[in-house]
Amino acid sequence: MTFLRTFLAFYRRHTFVLSAIVIIIILRAALLLITPPGFYVDEAASGAHVISLLAHGSNANGENWPLFSRSLGGGYTTPIYLYPLAAWSLVFGTSEYALRAFSLLATIITSLLLALAVRLWLGNKAAFIAALGALLLPWSLIQGSLAWDPALVPVFIAGSLYSLAITQTTTSARQRLLAASTIGICLVALAYLYPPCRVTAPLLLAVMYGILLYQKRLTSRATLVIAFLLAVLCLPLLAFMIQPDALNRSAALSVFHDTTAVGGLIMMLSNFIAMLNPIFLFITGDANLRHATGQQGMLGLATLPPLLTLLYIGICRLLAYRDTRDLAITPTISLLSLACVGIILSILGSALTAEGQPHSLRATAAWPFFVILITIGWIKLLALPQVWLRRSALIIALLATSWYLIDFAFYYPDRSAAAFDVPARQAITSHSPDNNYPALAKYYYEHK
């Protein structure tokens, strides 16, 4: 009863924002019925493994309770994705909508975890902005609407951030130790989940534990014990990664494949710069229509006002100091620094691959960190004394978001039909399948 009274009191104080969040979640669930336009071959392959696992206890390749399930193009469906999805499908079925709804649920959980983390660092107002930003960010809208492993990447990033926030704010030594352990578990799960994050996850782990050690929130002894336990958890992943098939795929995608070390480093730097190109981030996005809609960039035009405000304030603050050593390290600056480091490390995993650059999907771990930057930018912008500036920014954000959602619902499905195998799937459902369509993907349509 105490919890219910507290919740009702909280809801009455924040009715408008909480209602807006609920409406956006309902809108996203409704949009999933019409866009994106049906399963891509990789989604069908994962669905095939789920159907077979539920029916026979083996993946579609006939392997009983596998750790990694061979999929298409040399890739694998990972256990961190497959088994939770199978549990979900046991209740909600294996339709395209049900499997994609699992990805939407992951995005909603990410938004909640980000909001909870930001609330501990910056308060309730910032938490609401973070939740809205995460749910409406183009990067999360498209990539969190497909049935694939990368949809779960932001969940583990947000989980590690929330655990870090708890570790930094709690007064309980037991809670600190539990939260610090959860950081490690989230990032180990991230490494299992998605190959590009096998670069990002250990580096983030080192950064977060380094912060806790520096702040004396974690002892060296506790860190060593946690590190040992995490290393044990990583042994099955290591055994998989040194298999010839896994090594060959990693080598084939690497920027260092068939080139010199210098050539590979130059390509990596070029990919990295392309991922931070403002045109890519705000105007065009990824050229692959399964990763972006082709209208607005990965962050969208709605994020320009807060990010430009943040950039302007940052430049002014730096110019105000004659000696940067006198610059005060406030909690906000610390959080901004963490977000920037997180973005860099998240993009690094994508930049090290030579295929389809700039490749936003392989850098999907970056968008929760971008949400933190955007949230701080909005806090600073809404605190400005100029009313016209605040109203203009809100109008721009509203118009840009509306434009994106209208395009996503009504124009993107036709524009991206070929990217989602619409002709091939129509042939399969009309019992005249394309013989070139992968058998693993056909398995899904034949057994769903």
C-alpha positions in Angstrom: 0.0 0.0 0.0 2.8 2.4 0.8 4.4 1.7 -2.6 1.0 2.3 -4.3 0.5 5.6 -2.5 4.0 6.7 -3.4 3.4 5.8 -7.1 0.1 7.6 -7.3 1.6 10.7 -5.7 4.5 10.6 -8.2 2.1 10.1 -11.1 -0.1 13.1 -10.0 3.1 15.3 -9.9 4.2 14.2 -13.4 1.0 13.2 -15.2 1.8 15.0 -18.5 5.2 13.5 -19.0 4.3 10.0 -17.8 1.3 10.0 -20.1 3.4 11.2 -23.0 5.9 8.3 -22.4 3.0 5.8 -22.3 1.5 7.2 -25.6 4.9 7.0 -27.3 5.3 3.3 -26.2 1.8 2.5 -27.5 2.6 4.4 -30.8 5.7 2.4 -31.2 3.8 -0.9 -30.6 1.2 0.2 -33.2 3.9 1.2 -35.8 5.4 -2.2 -35.5 2.3 -3.6 -37.3 3.1 -1.7 -40.5 6.8 -0.8 -40.4 9.5 -2.0 -41.1 7.9 -4.0 -44.0 8.3 -7.6 -42.9 11.2 -9.9 -42.0 14.6 -9.6 -43.6 16.4 -12.9 -44.2 18.5 -12.6 -41.0 15.4 -12.1 -38.9 13.8 -15.2 -40.4 16.9 -17.2 -39.7 16.8 -16.3 -36.0 13.1 -17.1 -36.0 13.9 -20.5 -37.5 16.2 -21.3 -34.6 13.5 -20.2 -32.1 10.8 -22.4 -33.7 13.1 -25.4 -33.8 14.3 -24.8 -30.2 10.7 -24.7 -28.9 9.7 -27.8 -30.9 12.7 -30.0 -30.6 15.2 -28.5 -28.1 17.7 -28.0 -30.9 18.4 -25.1 -33.3 17.4 -25.3 -36.9 20.8 -26.9 -37.7 19.9 -29.9 -35.4 22.3 -28.9 -32.6 20.8 -29.6 -29.1 20.8 -26.6 -26.8 23.7 -24.8 -28.6 25.7 -22.0 -27.2 26.0 -20.3 -30.6 23.8 -21.2 -33.6 25.2 -20.9 -37.1 23.1 -18.4 -39.1 23.6 -16.7 -42.5 26.6 -15.0 -44.0 29.0 -16.7 -41.6 27.3 -15.1 -38.6 25.8 -16.8 -35.5 22.7 -16.3 -33.4 24.0 -15.8 -29.9 22.7 -17.4 -26.7 22.0 -14.0 -25.0 19.5 -13.3 -27.7 18.2 -16.8 -28.7 17.2 -18.2 -25.3 15.4 -15.1 -23.9 13.6 -14.8 -27.3 12.6 -18.4 -27.1 11.1 -17.9 -23.6 9.2 -14.8 -24.9 8.0 -16.8 -27.9 6.7 -19.6 -25.6 4.2 -17.1 -24.3 3.6 -14.7 -27.3 4.2 -17.0 -30.3 6.7 -16.8 -33.2 4.9 -14.4 -35.6 6.9 -11.6 -37.1 5.1 -9.1 -34.8 5.8 -11.2 -31.7 9.5 -11.6 -32.4 9.9 -7.9 -33.3 7.9 -6.9 -30.2 10.7 -8.6 -28.1 13.2 -6.1 -29.6 10.7 -3.3 -28.8 10.5 -4.5 -25.2 14.3 -4.4 -25.1 14.2 -0.7 -26.3 11.6 0.2 -23.6 13.7 -1.5 -20.9 16.8 0.5 -22.2 14.8 3.7 -21.9 13.8 2.9 -18.4 17.3 1.9 -17.2 18.7 5.1 -18.8 16.1 7.2 -17.1 16.8 5.6 -13.7 20.6 6.1 -14.2 20.1 9.8 -15.2 17.7 10.3 -12.3 20.4 9.2 -9.8 23.0 11.6 -11.5 20.8 14.6 -12.5 17.3 14.3 -11.0 13.7 13.7 -12.1 13.5 16.3 -14.9 16.6 14.9 -16.6 15.3 11.3 -16.2 12.1 12.1 -18.1 14.0 13.8 -20.9 16.3 10.7 -21.2 13.3 8.4 -21.4 11.6 10.5 -24.1 14.9 10.9 -26.0 15.6 7.2 -25.9 12.2 6.2 -27.2 12.1 8.8 -30.0 15.7 8.7 -31.2 15.9 7.5 -34.8 18.8 5.2 -34.0 16.6 3.3 -31.5 13.4 3.6 -33.6 14.6 1.6 -36.6 17.2 -0.7 -35.0 15.0 -1.5 -32.0 12.1 -2.6 -34.3 13.8 -5.6 -35.9 14.2 -9.1 -34.7 18.0 -9.4 -34.4 20.7 -9.6 -31.7 21.8 -5.9 -31.9 18.4 -4.8 -30.5 19.6 -6.1 -27.1 22.9 -4.3 -27.2 21.6 -1.0 -25.7 19.9 -2.9 -22.8 23.3 -4.1 -21.5 24.9 -0.6 -22.0 22.0 1.0 -20.1 22.2 -1.8 -17.4 25.9 -1.1 -16.9 25.3 2.7 -16.7 22.5 2.2 -14.1 24.7 -0.1 -12.0 27.5 2.5 -12.2 25.1 5.2 -11.0 24.0 3.0 -8.1 27.6 2.3 -7.2 28.4 6.0 -7.2 25.4 7.1 -5.2 24.6 4.4 -2.6 25.9 4.5 0.9 25.6 0.7 1.3 28.8 -1.3 0.8 26.7 -4.4 0.0 24.8 -2.5 -2.7 28.0 -1.1 -4.1 29.5 -4.5 -4.5 26.4 -6.0 -6.0 26.1 -3.1 -8.5 29.8 -3.3 -9.4 29.4 -7.0 -10.1 26.3 -6.2 -12.3 28.4 -3.8 -14.4 30.7 -6.7 -15.2 27.9 -9.2 -15.9 26.2 -6.7 -18.2 29.4 -6.1 -20.2 30.3 -9.8 -20.4 26.8 -10.5 -21.7 27.4 -7.7 -24.2 30.5 -9.4 -25.5 28.6 -12.6 -25.9 25.7 -10.9 -27.7 27.3 -9.0 -30.6 30.8 -9.4 -32.1 31.7 -5.7 -32.5 31.0 -5.3 -28.8 33.9 -7.7 -28.1 36.0 -4.6 -28.6 33.7 -2.2 -26.8 32.8 -4.3 -23.7 36.2 -4.9 -22.2 37.3 -1.3 -22.8 34.1 0.0 -21.1 34.6 -2.4 -18.3 38.1 -1.0 -17.7 36.8 2.5 -17.8 34.0 1.9 -15.4 36.0 0.0 -12.9 38.8 2.5 -13.2 36.3 5.3 -12.2 35.1 3.3 -9.2 38.6 2.6 -8.1 39.6 6.2 -8.5 36.5 7.3 -6.5 37.3 4.6 -3.9 33.9 3.1 -4.5 35.4 -0.3 -5.0 38.5 -1.9 -3.3 41.3 -3.4 -5.3 40.6 -6.7 -3.6 37.0 -6.7 -4.6 38.0 -5.7 -8.2 40.3 -8.7 -8.5 37.7 -11.1 -7.2 35.1 -9.8 -9.6 37.6 -9.8 -12.5 38.4 -13.5 -11.8 34.8 -14.5 -11.8 34.1 -12.5 -15.0 37.1 -14.2 -16.7 35.6 -17.6 -15.8 32.3 -16.5 -17.4 34.2 -15.5 -20.6 35.9 -18.9 -21.1 33.1 -20.4 -23.3 33.1 -17.2 -25.4 36.9 -17.5 -25.7 36.6 -21.1 -26.8 34.1 -20.1 -29.5 36.2 -17.2 -30.7 39.3 -19.3 -31.4 37.4 -21.7 -33.6 38.5 -21.5 -37.2 35.1 -20.4 -38.5 34.8 -17.6 -36.0 38.4 -16.5 -36.6 38.0 -16.5 -40.4 34.9 -14.3 -40.2 36.6 -11.9 -37.9 39.6 -11.7 -40.1 37.5 -11.2 -43.3 35.6 -8.2 -41.7 38.7 -6.6 -40.2 40.2 -3.4 -41.6 43.6 -5.1 -41.4 42.5 -7.9 -43.8 44.7 -7.9 -47.0 46.4 -4.7 -46.1 49.3 -3.3 -44.1 49.0 -2.3 -40.5 49.3 1.4 -41.5 46.6 0.9 -44.2 44.3 -0.8 -41.6 44.8 2.1 -39.1 44.1 4.7 -41.8 40.9 2.8 -42.8 39.9 2.6 -39.1 40.4 6.3 -38.6 38.4 7.0 -41.8 35.5 4.8 -40.6 35.6 6.5 -37.2 35.4 10.0 -38.7 32.6 8.9 -41.0 30.6 7.7 -38.0 30.9 11.2 -36.4 30.2 13.1 -39.5 27.3 15.6 -38.8 25.8 14.8 -42.1 25.6 11.1 -41.1 24.4 11.8 -37.6 21.7 14.4 -38.5 20.8 14.4 -42.2 21.3 11.1 -44.0 22.1 8.2 -41.6 23.3 4.8 -42.7 22.9 4.0 -46.4 21.5 0.6 -45.5 17.7 0.9 -45.2 17.6 -1.8 -42.6 19.8 0.4 -40.3 18.2 3.8 -41.1 15.2 5.2 -42.9 17.1 7.4 -45.4 15.3 10.4 -43.9 17.2 12.3 -41.2 20.3 10.9 -39.6 20.9 8.4 -36.8 20.3 11.1 -34.2 17.8 13.1 -36.2 17.2 16.9 -36.6 15.4 17.0 -33.2 18.6 16.6 -31.4 20.4 19.5 -33.0 19.2 22.3 -30.6 20.3 20.5 -27.4 23.6 19.4 -28.8 24.4 22.8 -30.4 23.6 24.4 -27.0 25.9 22.0 -25.3 28.7 22.7 -27.8 28.2 26.4 -27.5 28.2 26.4 -23.6 31.3 24.1 -23.6 33.3 26.4 -25.9 32.3 29.4 -23.9 33.3 27.7 -20.6 36.7 26.7 -22.1 37.4 30.2 -23.4 36.5 31.6 -20.0 39.5 29.8 -18.4 42.9 31.0 -19.1 44.4 27.8 -17.8 42.4 24.6 -18.3 43.9 23.2 -15.2 41.6 25.5 -13.3 38.5 24.0 -14.9 36.2 22.7 -12.2 35.3 19.0 -12.6 31.6 19.1 -11.8 29.3 16.0 -11.7 27.9 17.1 -15.0 31.3 17.4 -16.6 32.2 14.0 -15.3 29.0 12.5 -16.8 29.7 14.3 -20.1 33.1 12.8 -20.2 31.8 9.3 -19.5 29.3 9.7 -22.4 32.0 10.9 -24.8 34.3 8.1 -23.9 31.4 5.6 -24.2 30.6 7.0 -27.7 34.2 6.6 -28.8 34.5 3.1 -27.5 31.2 2.1 -29.0 32.1 3.4 -32.4 35.5 1.7 -32.3 34.0 -1.8 -32.7 32.3 -0.6 -35.9 35.3 1.4 -37.2 37.5 -1.8 -37.1 35.3 -3.5 -39.7 35.7 -2.9 -43.4 32.2 -3.6 -44.7 29.4 -1.1 -45.4 30.8 1.9 -43.7 29.7 4.0 -42.0 27.9 1.1 -40.3 25.6 2.3 -37.6 24.3 -1.1 -36.6 27.7 -2.2 -35.4 27.9 1.0 -33.4 24.5 0.6 -31.8 26.1 0.6 -28.4 26.7 4.3 -28.9 23.1 5.6 -28.8 22.5 5.3 -25.0 25.6 7.5 -24.5 24.3 10.0 -27.1 21.0 10.1 -25.1 23.0 11.2 -22.1 24.6 14.0 -24.1 21.2 15.0 -25.5 19.6 15.0 -22.1 22.3 17.3 -20.6 21.9 19.6 -23.7 18.2 19.9 -23.1 18.7 20.6 -19.4 21.1 23.4 -20.3 18.9 24.7 -23.1 15.7 24.8 -21.1 17.6 26.7 -18.3 18.4 29.6 -20.7 16.7 32.9 -19.9 15.6 33.5 -23.5 12.0 32.3 -23.8 12.0 32.5 -27.6 15.1 30.3 -27.8 13.5 27.6 -25.6 10.2 27.7 -27.6 12.0 27.6 -30.9 14.1 24.6 -29.9 11.0 22.7 -28.7 9.1 23.6 -32.0 12.0 22.4 -34.1 12.2 19.1 -32.1 8.5 18.6 -32.4 8.4 19.2 -36.1 11.5 17.1 -36.8 10.2 14.2 -34.7 6.7 14.4 -36.4 8.3 14.4 -39.8 10.4 11.3 -39.0 7.5 9.4 -37.6 5.2 10.2 -40.5 7.9 9.1 -43.0 8.6 6.0 -40.9 4.9 5.0 -40.9 3.8 5.9 -44.4 6.8 6.2 -46.8 9.6 4.1 -45.4 7.9 0.7 -45.9 7.6 1.2 -49.7 11.1 2.7 -49.9 12.7 -0.2 -48.0 10.7 -3.1 -49.5 13.6 -4.5 -51.4 15.9 -4.2 -48.4 13.5 -6.4 -46.5 13.1 -9.1 -49.1 9.4 -8.3 -49.8 9.4 -9.9 -53.3 11.0 -13.1 -52.0 8.7 -13.4 -49.1 5.7 -12.9 -51.3 6.9 -15.7 -53.5 7.3 -18.0 -50.4 3.8 -17.3 -49.1 2.3 -17.9 -52.5 4.0 -21.3 -52.6 6.4 -20.4 -55.4 9.6 -19.8 -53.5 12.8 -18.4 -54.9 15.3 -21.3 -54.9 18.1 -18.9 -54.1 16.5 -17.9 -50.8 18.4 -19.5 -47.9 17.0 -22.7 -46.6 17.4 -21.5 -43.0 15.2 -18.5 -43.6 12.6 -20.6 -45.5 12.4 -22.9 -42.5 10.8 -20.0 -40.5 8.0 -19.5 -43.1 7.4 -23.2 -43.5 7.0 -23.9 -39.7 5.8 -20.7 -38.1 
